[in-house]
Amino acid sequence: IFSVHLEGDAKLLIVGAGSTYYTCSVRIFVRDNIDDLFVEEQRLEGGQGVQESYGYNVDILKGGEFLAVSAHRARYDGDILAGSIYIYARDNSNFFQLIERFDGKYKLESLGERG
């Protein structure tokens, strides 16, 4: 597990999971109102293949409406470790949809590594 973020009201749990050097995922869990347990609702995948460390850092913004995910080992224009940050917004069905991606522009920039 890379990172864990629990929304303020403890109903939404975001987990960036995987191994250090391979493509990983972000898993979104919501608290079940009946059993009070977290149930996986959605899984987000990085888009660049191996070694991007997608989900290394995660953060929930604006009461769970937005999600920021880093992939500090992502490539930009062939340069390894340029890094990327993905911004998602919740749609009407409460699933996160990608709305913007920011890429590091330089080799070894590692955008998103420090959160």
C-alpha positions in Angstrom: 0.0 0.0 0.0 1.4 3.4 -1.0 -1.1 5.7 0.5 -4.5 5.8 2.4 -6.9 8.7 2.8 -10.1 8.7 4.8 -12.7 11.4 4.1 -13.7 13.6 7.0 -17.0 11.8 7.7 -15.3 8.4 7.4 -17.7 7.2 4.6 -15.1 7.2 1.8 -11.7 5.5 1.9 -9.2 5.8 -0.9 -6.2 3.4 -1.1 -3.3 3.6 -3.5 -2.0 0.0 -3.7 0.6 -2.0 -5.5 4.3 -2.6 -5.5 6.9 0.2 -5.8 8.1 -0.4 -9.4 5.0 -1.5 -11.2 1.7 -0.1 -12.4 -0.7 0.1 -9.5 -4.3 1.0 -8.8 -6.3 3.3 -6.6 -9.2 1.6 -4.9 -12.2 3.5 -3.7 -14.2 2.1 -0.8 -17.5 3.4 0.6 -19.0 2.6 4.0 -22.0 0.3 3.9 -24.9 1.8 5.8 -26.2 -1.6 6.9 -23.1 -3.5 8.1 -20.9 -0.4 8.7 -18.1 -2.0 6.7 -16.1 -0.6 3.8 -17.1 -2.1 0.3 -15.0 -1.6 -2.8 -16.9 0.7 -5.2 -14.4 1.5 -7.9 -10.9 0.8 -9.1 -8.9 3.3 -11.0 -5.8 2.2 -13.1 -2.9 4.2 -14.4 -2.6 4.6 -18.1 1.1 4.3 -19.0 2.0 0.7 -18.2 4.8 -0.6 -15.9 6.8 1.5 -13.5 4.6 4.6 -13.2 3.7 4.0 -9.5 0.2 5.2 -10.0 -1.5 5.9 -6.7 1.7 6.7 -4.8 -0.1 9.6 -3.2 -3.9 10.2 -3.1 -5.9 13.0 -1.7 -9.6 13.7 -1.5 -10.7 17.3 -2.0 -13.9 19.3 -1.4 -15.8 16.7 0.7 -15.1 13.8 -1.6 -16.1 15.5 -4.9 -12.5 15.5 -6.3 -9.7 13.1 -6.1 -6.0 13.7 -6.8 -3.7 10.8 -7.7 0.0 10.9 -8.3 2.2 8.7 -10.5 5.6 10.0 -9.8 7.4 7.5 -12.1 5.3 8.2 -15.1 7.0 9.1 -18.4 6.5 12.3 -20.4 7.8 12.5 -23.9 10.0 9.4 -23.3 11.6 10.8 -20.1 11.4 8.4 -17.2 10.4 9.8 -13.8 8.8 12.9 -15.1 5.7 12.1 -13.1 2.0 12.8 -13.5 -0.9 14.0 -11.4 -4.4 12.9 -12.3 -7.5 14.8 -11.2 -10.9 13.1 -11.0 -14.4 14.4 -10.2 -17.4 12.4 -9.0 -20.1 12.1 -11.6 -23.9 11.9 -11.0 -23.6 8.1 -10.3 -20.9 8.8 -7.6 -18.1 7.3 -9.7 -14.8 9.2 -10.3 -14.1 10.3 -13.8 -10.8 11.7 -15.1 -11.1 15.4 -15.8 -7.4 16.5 -16.0 -3.9 15.1 -16.1 -0.8 17.2 -15.4 2.6 15.9 -16.5 6.1 16.7 -15.4 8.2 18.1 -18.2 11.7 17.0 -17.2 13.6 13.9 -16.7 13.7 12.9 -13.0 11.2 15.6 -12.0 9.0 13.0 -10.3 6.0 15.2 -10.2 3.7 14.0 -7.3 6.3 12.1 -5.4 6.1 14.3 -2.3 2.3 14.6 -2.3 
